C-alpha cells in the first residue's frame, strides 16, 4: 500500500516533466525556436526556486510503505527530499540552465528540431532530479534510465551526421549492457534480502547467512559495475571520448556534468544507505577504480590535441577524484559522501564553464563542426579577452591552482577524506595525478595568451553563449571567494 503523494516533495521533478510535455506540444503549433528555449529555461528556473523553497521545509518523504514489512522498522519511502537530494537537484538544475542557453544557438546553427530537443533534454533532467531523490532500487533504476534514454536521441539528433549516429549507437549499447549488469546485481540483492528499499536492504545484509554471503557480494560488485559504466570509470570508460566528440556540444556538456552528477549521486546513495554492511567488498573495488581511472584519464589527456577529446579524458580523470573518498568504506562514510558531493558540485561549475567557452568558440569561429584543435585557441586573449580570461580561470580551477580557489578546495576536501579513511596510498596516487593534470590544463591556458596565427578571424558576439559563459564565470568566482558555501552544504549531506 502507498500513502498519499506529497506533491511539494516532488515539485521540482514534476515541474520539469510537465514543461517537457508542454514544450513538445507547443512545437506542434509552430512556436518559435527561441521562445521554446526561453520557456524551457523558465521552467528550469521555477524548478530551481522550488528546490530553494524545499530547503526551508525539512526532510520530506513520499511514496512510502504503509505497513511494517517483515518487522524491519518504520515505513520506508521511495522518494525523499533531504539535504543530499536538494544539493544535487540544485546542481542539476543550474547546469541544465546553462545547457539550455548553449542550445539556443546550436539548435539554429545545426538545424535541430527544437521541440524534440527541449523535450528530450527536460525529460533527462527530470530523470536526474528523480534519481538523486530515489531511496529504493526500483525507482533508482527507472530514474537512471529516464536520465539515460533521452540522451541517446539527443546525441543522434543530427540525423545525417555519421559521427553522431555512431556515438549514439555506442552510448546505447554500453548503456543497455550496464543496465543489464546492474539489474542482475539488484536481482541477487533482492534474492538475499527480500527488500528493495535501501533502509531495509542495509539491516538485511548485516544479517545475511554465511552461505549467501558470496551471492550478496557478487550482487554488490555488479551494481557497482553498472554505475561505473554510467560515470565513465575505467575500464568502463571507452564510450566517453567518441560520444563527447560525436554529440552536439551542449549535449556533451550535459553528459559531462548533469549525467555524471546523477550517476555519482546514485552510487553514493546505494553504497551509503543500502550497502554499508558490505563495505569490505565495495571499498577496495572503488579504491582500485579510482586509482586506475584518474591515472589513465590523465595520461591519455596528455596526448590529446583536440579540445573536446581533452575535456573528455579530463572528465574521466575527474571521475577518479570523485570516487576516491567513497573508497574509504564504512569508516567515516559520512565525511566521504560529503567530500564527493562537494567535489561534484564544484566540478559542475568548472566543467560547464569550460564547455560553454568551447561551444561559443566553435559556434562563433565558423559554421558547421568548426575548429576543435587546441591550437585554434591560440591568441584568443587578443581577439576576445573576456572569453579567454574566463576559459583560463576555468582551466586553472580544474587544475586546482590559485586563483581558482574552489578547485583547490575541492582537491583538499577529497584528499582529507581519503587520508582520514586510511587510504594513504590512494592519496599519493591522487597527488601524482594532480601534478600530471597541471601540465595539460596549463598548456591549454598558455595557448590562450600566445601570439595568434596569421589570418585568424575575430570572434563575433553571441548573446546566449555569452550569458552562459558569464553565468558560469560568476558562479566560479563566487565559489572561489566563498568556497564554504558548497562545503557547508556538502557537510550537511554527509
Secondary structure, 3 states (H helix, E strand, C coil): CECCCCCCCCHHHHHHHHHHHHHHHHHHCCCCHHHHHHHHHHHHHHHHHHHHHHCCCCCEEEEEECCCHHHCCCCCEEEEECHHHHHHHHHHHHHHHHHHHHHHHHHHHHCCCHHHHHHHHHHHHHHHHHHCCECEHHHHHHHHHHHHHHHHHHHCCCCCCHHHHHHHHHHHHHHHHHHHHHHHHHHHHHHHHCCCEHHHHHHHHHCCCHHHHHHHHHHHHHHHHHHHHHCCCCCCCCCHHHHHHHCCHHHHHHHHHHHHHHHHHHHHHHHHHHCHHHHHHHHHHHHHHHHHHHHHHHHHHCCCCEHHHHHHHHHHHHHHHHHHHHCCCCCCHHHHHHHHHHHHHHHHHHHHHHHHHHHHHHHHHCCCCCCCEHHHHCCHHHHCHHHHHHHHHHHHHHHCCCCCHHHHHHHHHHHHHHHHCCCHHHHHHHHHHHHHHHHHHHHHHHHHCCCCCCCCCCCCCCHHHHHHHHHHHHHHHHHHHCCHHHHHHHHHHC
